[in-house]
Amino acid sequence: MTGSSVGESGERPVPGRGVLEGAFALLEAVEAAEEAGLTALAARSGLPKATAYRLLEQLAELGAVERRGVHYRMGRRMFRLGSGWQPHPGLRAAAGGPLRRLAAVTGATAGICVLGEGRTLAVMGVSGMVDHLAPVQPGVSWPWTTAAGKALVATAPARIPWGPLPRSWRREASRIRESGVALDREDLIPGVCCAAVPVTATGGETVAALCAMVGPSQDLRRLAQAVTRAGRAVSAGLRGM
């Protein structure tokens, strides 16, 4: 049967979209809505209502979504699978100890971040003094212009986000590469200062950034030194795996 044929149910597949693509479009719609009914999810995903219903029921049987009356929400199976994701093999194991020690010594909110869809995406974090302003929880994202995002973009040109870069970026990126640290003095979030360093794997490839966030009354230079030590520890752990 070709991709343009009519199925047994009589519905015609959406041109250019496979079953998997449609299922993921629905999962993204469920994630964005948190909980919604069939009509809203079909509209958000761009799928015909009959197709959306069939896929949602199949996803519910697999545990990828949960059905609550006439509404759907993300299922436990997706949560379990998603929690195991990491941008580089062994990163969670290598970063856990250094992150906890960094937070304990500095009191900072600390985390590991990567670039995702042109934004800074938190992968893991440890609670600290600015949780109320910038909690670092897996899946939380900010504009790429965070200190962590700048550390990633400056050291991994292939991952430069979409869109034009500021005119001053080339000079700032050079400073980050020379010092090994990116700093944010309430540039993005009032009341939050941040220091971040790249985390590298074997061969020197930048795979993530380690960041620590504190209040403006804290010594950012001292924080940068602590973050640099923690970043080196994570990188050494990765290279030793």
C-alpha positions as CSV (number, residue, x, y, z in Angstrom):
1,M,0.0,0.0,0.0
2,T,1.4,3.4,-0.9
3,G,1.6,6.4,1.3
4,S,-1.3,8.1,-0.6
5,S,-3.8,5.2,-0.5
6,V,-6.9,5.1,1.6
7,G,-6.8,2.8,4.7
8,E,-9.4,0.3,5.8
9,S,-11.1,2.9,8.0
10,G,-11.7,5.1,4.9
11,E,-9.5,7.9,6.1
12,R,-6.8,9.3,3.9
13,P,-3.3,9.7,5.4
14,V,-2.0,13.2,5.7
15,P,0.3,13.8,2.7
16,G,4.0,13.7,3.6
17,R,3.4,12.6,7.2
18,G,4.0,9.1,8.4
19,V,2.4,7.4,11.3
20,L,5.4,8.1,13.6
21,E,5.5,11.7,12.6
22,G,1.8,12.0,13.4
23,A,2.2,10.3,16.8
24,F,5.0,12.6,17.7
25,A,3.0,15.6,16.7
26,L,0.3,14.5,19.0
27,L,2.8,13.9,21.9
28,E,4.1,17.4,21.4
29,A,0.6,18.7,21.4
30,V,-0.2,16.8,24.7
31,E,3.0,18.2,26.2
32,A,2.2,21.8,25.3
33,A,-1.4,21.5,26.5
34,E,-0.6,19.4,29.6
35,E,-4.1,18.0,29.3
36,A,-6.7,18.5,26.5
37,G,-9.5,16.9,24.5
38,L,-9.4,15.3,21.1
39,T,-10.6,18.4,19.2
40,A,-7.9,20.7,20.7
41,L,-5.1,18.1,20.2
42,A,-6.1,17.4,16.6
43,A,-6.1,21.1,15.8
44,R,-2.7,21.7,17.5
45,S,-1.1,18.7,15.8
46,G,-2.5,19.5,12.4
47,L,-4.0,16.0,12.1
48,P,-7.5,15.0,11.0
49,K,-9.7,14.3,14.0
50,A,-10.2,10.7,13.1
51,T,-6.5,10.1,12.7
52,A,-5.8,11.9,15.9
53,Y,-8.3,9.8,17.8
54,R,-6.9,6.5,16.4
55,L,-3.3,7.5,17.3
56,L,-4.2,8.7,20.7
57,E,-6.0,5.5,21.5
58,Q,-3.0,3.5,20.4
59,L,-0.6,5.7,22.4
60,A,-2.9,5.2,25.4
61,E,-2.7,1.5,25.1
62,L,1.1,1.7,25.0
63,G,1.2,4.0,28.1
64,A,2.6,6.9,26.2
65,V,-0.5,9.0,27.0
66,E,-3.2,8.6,29.7
67,R,-6.9,9.1,29.1
68,R,-8.9,11.0,31.8
69,G,-12.5,11.0,30.7
70,V,-12.5,12.8,27.3
71,H,-9.1,14.3,27.9
72,Y,-5.5,13.1,27.3
73,R,-2.3,13.8,29.2
74,M,1.3,12.6,29.1
75,G,1.7,9.0,30.3
76,R,4.1,7.5,32.8
77,R,5.9,5.6,30.1
78,M,7.0,8.7,28.4
79,F,8.1,10.2,31.7
80,R,10.2,7.1,32.4
81,L,11.8,7.0,29.0
82,G,12.4,10.8,28.9
83,S,14.0,10.8,32.3
84,G,16.7,8.5,31.0
85,W,17.8,10.9,28.2
86,Q,21.2,12.5,28.4
87,P,23.1,14.4,25.7
88,H,26.2,12.3,26.1
89,P,26.8,8.7,27.4
90,G,27.8,8.8,31.1
91,L,27.2,12.5,31.6
92,R,24.7,12.1,34.5
93,A,27.1,9.8,36.3
94,A,30.1,12.0,35.8
95,A,28.3,15.2,36.7
96,G,26.3,14.1,39.8
97,G,29.1,14.3,42.4
98,P,30.7,17.6,41.1
99,L,27.4,19.3,40.9
100,R,26.4,18.4,44.4
101,R,29.7,19.5,45.8
102,L,29.6,22.8,43.9
103,A,26.1,23.5,45.3
104,A,27.2,22.6,48.8
105,V,30.3,24.8,48.7
106,T,28.8,27.9,47.1
107,G,25.1,27.6,47.9
108,A,24.4,28.2,44.2
109,T,21.7,26.7,42.1
110,A,23.8,24.5,39.8
111,G,23.0,22.6,36.7
112,I,24.1,20.9,33.4
113,C,22.7,22.4,30.2
114,V,22.8,21.8,26.5
115,L,21.4,23.7,23.5
116,G,18.1,22.5,22.2
117,E,16.1,24.2,19.4
118,G,18.1,27.4,19.8
119,R,17.6,27.6,23.5
120,T,19.5,26.7,26.7
121,L,18.0,23.4,28.0
122,A,18.5,22.1,31.5
123,V,19.4,18.4,31.7
124,M,19.9,18.1,35.5
125,G,20.3,20.4,38.4
126,V,20.8,20.8,42.2
127,S,18.8,23.2,44.3
128,G,20.4,26.4,45.6
129,M,19.8,30.1,46.6
130,V,18.0,31.3,43.4
131,D,15.6,28.4,42.9
132,H,12.7,30.9,43.3
133,L,13.9,32.9,40.4
134,A,15.6,30.3,38.1
135,P,15.0,26.7,39.1
136,V,17.2,24.3,37.2
137,Q,14.9,21.3,36.5
138,P,15.2,18.8,33.6
139,G,13.3,20.2,30.6
140,V,13.3,23.9,31.7
141,S,14.7,26.2,29.0
142,W,15.8,29.8,28.6
143,P,17.0,31.9,25.7
144,W,20.4,30.8,24.4
145,T,21.9,34.0,25.8
146,T,22.3,32.5,29.3
147,A,25.9,32.1,30.5
148,A,25.5,28.3,29.9
149,G,24.2,28.9,26.3
150,K,27.1,31.4,25.6
151,A,29.7,28.9,26.8
152,L,28.2,26.3,24.5
153,V,27.9,28.5,21.4
154,A,31.4,30.0,21.9
155,T,33.1,26.6,22.1
156,A,30.9,24.5,19.7
157,P,30.4,26.5,16.5
158,A,28.4,23.7,14.9
159,R,25.7,24.2,17.5
160,I,25.2,28.0,17.0
161,P,21.4,28.6,17.3
162,W,19.1,29.9,14.6
163,G,18.9,33.5,13.9
164,P,21.4,36.3,13.6
165,L,24.0,36.8,16.4
166,P,24.6,40.2,18.1
167,R,27.3,42.3,16.6
168,S,29.3,42.1,19.8
169,W,29.1,38.3,19.9
170,R,32.4,37.6,18.1
171,R,34.3,39.7,20.7
172,E,32.4,38.1,23.6
173,A,32.9,34.6,22.3
174,S,36.6,35.2,22.0
175,R,36.8,36.3,25.6
176,I,34.8,33.2,26.7
177,R,37.2,30.9,24.8
178,E,40.3,32.6,26.3
179,S,39.0,32.6,29.9
180,G,37.1,29.3,29.7
181,V,34.2,30.9,31.5
182,A,31.0,32.7,30.5
183,L,29.4,35.2,33.0
184,D,26.0,36.7,33.4
185,R,25.5,39.6,35.7
186,E,21.7,39.8,35.9
187,D,21.7,40.1,32.1
188,L,18.8,37.8,31.6
189,I,17.0,37.5,35.0
190,P,17.0,40.3,37.5
191,G,18.5,39.0,40.8
192,V,20.4,36.2,39.1
193,C,24.1,36.1,38.3
194,C,25.7,33.1,36.7
195,A,29.0,31.5,35.8
196,A,29.2,28.7,33.3
197,V,32.0,26.5,31.7
198,P,31.9,24.0,28.9
199,V,32.1,20.3,29.7
200,T,34.2,18.3,27.2
201,A,34.5,14.7,26.4
202,T,37.3,12.7,24.8
203,G,38.8,14.6,21.9
204,G,37.9,18.0,23.4
205,E,34.3,18.0,22.1
206,T,32.0,20.3,24.0
207,V,29.0,18.1,25.0
208,A,27.3,20.3,27.7
209,A,27.8,23.3,30.0
210,L,28.0,23.4,33.8
211,C,26.5,26.5,35.3
212,A,26.0,27.9,38.8
213,M,23.6,30.8,39.7
214,V,23.7,33.0,42.7
215,G,22.3,36.4,43.9
216,P,24.0,39.7,42.9
217,S,25.6,40.1,46.4
218,Q,27.8,37.0,45.8
219,D,31.4,37.2,44.6
220,L,31.1,36.1,40.9
221,R,34.9,35.7,40.4
222,R,35.1,33.2,43.3
223,L,32.0,31.5,41.9
224,A,33.7,31.3,38.5
225,Q,36.7,29.6,40.0
226,A,34.5,27.0,41.8
227,V,32.6,26.4,38.6
228,T,35.8,25.9,36.6
229,R,37.0,23.3,39.1
230,A,33.7,21.5,38.9
231,G,33.6,21.6,35.1
232,R,37.1,20.1,35.0
233,A,36.0,17.3,37.3
234,V,33.0,16.4,35.1
235,S,35.1,16.5,32.0
236,A,37.7,14.3,33.6
237,G,35.0,11.9,34.6
238,L,33.7,11.7,31.1
239,R,37.2,11.1,29.6
240,G,37.8,8.3,32.1
241,M,34.7,6.3,31.1
